[in-house]
Amino acid sequence: MFLLRALIPYILVLTQANVNIRKSGWLDRLVEFHRFNFINDLQKIPAVQLKADIVPAPPGYIDSEKWDFPSVIRLLSLIRQSEGLGPVRRAIRHALQSTRRMGIKDSLKLFPSLKKHLPNDLYYEIEESVEYYNDVNTPKYSENKTLDDAIILVSNPVEARLPSAMISVNLLKFVKLAMDDKLLFKFCKSLGCCDSCCFRYMGNKKSSVYENVKTAAEKFQETIVPDSAQIRSNLETDTETDIVKPLESGSKIQNDPELEEISGSTTDKMDVDGSNHCTANIASKSMENMESNGTTTKDKSNPVQPSIDLSDSMPPSKKLKLDVCVSCLGVLQDSFWDDTFAKIKEALVKKGYECKTYTCGLSAPISTILREKVITLKIAEAFSDYDPNIYTQLKDAWKMSFRQKVSEYIDKSFDIDSPLLIMVHLDYPDDLQELEVLKKVSPILFENRNRYKRRFPTEFTRQSVEQALEDVKLETLMSSGVQMDAHGHAQCVSVVCAHAPAYLGGRYIKLSRNLPQTPWILKKQRVLPNSVEEIIFKPLAKIFKFSDGDVETRLKFISAGREDVDVRCLGDGRPFAIEISDPIRQLTNEELQCACAEISTSGDVVVKSFSYLTKDDLIQLKKGEETKCKTYEALCIKLTHSKFDKETSGEVKVTQEDIDFINTYRNTEPTDPVRVNITQKTPIRVLHRRPLLTRTRQILDITAKTLPGHPQLFLLRIQTSAGTYVKEWVHGELSRTYPSLSHALSADVDLLALDVTEVHLQWPPIKG
């Protein structure tokens, strides 16, 4: 039995990762080592052939009772059990709970995805002299197997009775491991990131994390990882036998120089020079040391060298301690928020908003875009399965972390849909200086921007910086001289508070024939003293305490069309809306009724009611301006005899034949809802503000009647499509409108007075 125990124990040497397996405890050490080094290194190679040799244990390592062969069976079958969800340590231990000693034949039954000599899959290569596989009926590979079936299996050499064996893996890229968040967090910390930025690069988008970032970061502060100094010491000792001293289980590592080596810094300043690549270098350095000592992994004749612990002789590694985050420049660090809070409160008090909710926005230094790019590239270099696109945007993380504390400070609750926006502008002193390196990264882009300065007045914008960094590589950024030292933090330079516009809707009735809709100013001189707009604005300006300048900039009049100065608008009135920019509060129903009453006392304009609108309601108003139809009443005069007059030498009168002709006149089919189609050139009287075009318009209905006691006059009631010039249709304007009423009667006809009696548009919109 002793002889068997002396001859059969073997050591599995993973030559690609240079990790040795021996007594119990190797599993914990391998798991911790592989978290950052082993699997990460292998996954960088798109297609790699991993070879595992089983070799006899050298003298001094023959205590077979402590060999963990069941663990070897599932050494690299980690994904199978974890399904990409849990840490590797938990996956292995879960796998070992049900593991028994088994041979290759039983292993093949357990893992059907293993097959013999099939391409692009896992298979065994056994020495020709070994005939153990002759009776193995290998199951055929099923295309329905998922990536979870991609398993690397190391068989138990005791049960298999094999002196040596080798397994190979093709297309290792199929094997995927879940990102270790704890290691990624620690890696970001080693780069100089704050806790919030660590969560950003982990792709965390939970508001609860950023609201209580210190609490969320507690479980990431200390991670059980291998001491790289100890790993290096173990790798560089026992080189003649290629044995690695196991890590004592349960030890916690406070300092990890290898992470600092990967991040490119072991000093208090971060160097983005980035000459260090992922911890694959650990294995290569170890191999170089072995070769320099004249030993190899297959040199089994040399005696075992004593293990030398270098951890005591090596100086303690320095932790990166920065007051300012190298990624966000302090934007997410609440220790720099006091000044911002004060500016926000000052701006709100000055404006006097009564809104109980708010939302916020951020204008961060542009150089943070460059810094984010450098850090994501360094993370992607260290972690092969890291997706640089998963990180949370700075403005989103800031909003989630900032809103809770500022809400308490200003006594308002956060609401993403709030009409009150607080915009914070942050500036960084070295912003433009840091961005100068982009001229080396993308020289053509910025040469073109400098060439067309009128088109691109600002050299560095967010869009130009993002464009310059779109496909850049880390090596290019490093060679350009990117500096990641934070010289101070981003400071709040201004806070702008603005309330979303409020919209009031209603209908106005115009009673005057000497009142324009908007102020009539000609050559900087007022033609008429008042207007519909000014009459309606006056009580609103009084309620909001607007100055004359505020009225011009903060009140906007919007209407569904307009009438001429001498045209009245009767009936229900013309639909209109008022846009109130940056209102400090919402008016009550009582205040709106008081405003309507004051407007109506003018004697020229009547507004019966106001109602609040949404911005989408304005679309209906502007659309109605082009699609609505209107009804007019026109007082017309017949100036010459028509084609129906029998006597052409007598007094001009409106005859019944004229009225009958007008009431039946049409130039369309009887079934057509349109009575008359006309074409109109832009009237001469509006050419100063409208382009010269020929437009097609429709007369939908016409009725006429005489006026007793006024033989030359007749009353015309017409319904037209939007945009019809009724005055020009009556008299024809020198045939610029055709056919006109004058042309149809073969007489000169003119219009004396015109009223809009109805605008066919549902306004204000009915809610609910």
Secondary structure, DSSP 8 states (H G I E B T S, - for coil): -HHHHHHS-EEEEETTTTEE--BTTHHHHHHHHIIIIIHHHHHTSSS----EEEEE--TT---GGGB-HHHHHTTB-HHHHHTTTS-HHHHHHHHHHT-----HHHHHHH-TT--SS-TTSEEEE--TT--GGGG-------TT--GGG--B----HHHHT-S--EEEES-GGG------HHHHHHHHHHHT--HHHHHHHTT---HHHHHTHHHHHGGGS------HHHHHHHHHSSTTTT------TT---S--HHHHHHHT-SSSS--TT----STHHHHHHHHHHHHHTT--TT--SS--------TTTS--------SS-TTTTTTT-GGG-HHHHHHHHHHHHHHT---SEEEEEEE--THHHHHHHHHHHHHHHH-TT--GGGS--HHHHHHHHHHHHHHHHHT-EE-TT-SEEEEEEEE-TTHHHHHTTHHHHSHHHHHHHHHTTTT--SS--HHHHHHHTTT--HHHHHHTT------S--EEEEEEEEE--EEEEEEEEE--SS--SS--EETTEESSS--HHHHHHHHHHHHHT--HHHHHHHEEEEESS---TT-EEEEEEEEEEEEESS-SS---HHHHHHHHHHHHTTSSEEE---EEE-HHHHHHHHHHHHH-EEEEEEEEEE-S--TT-S-SSS-----HHHHHHHHH--SS-TT-S-SEEEEEE--GGGTTTS---EEEEEEEEEEEEEETTEEEEEEEEEEEETT--HHHHHH-TTTTEES-HHHHHTS-EEEEEEEEEEEE---S----
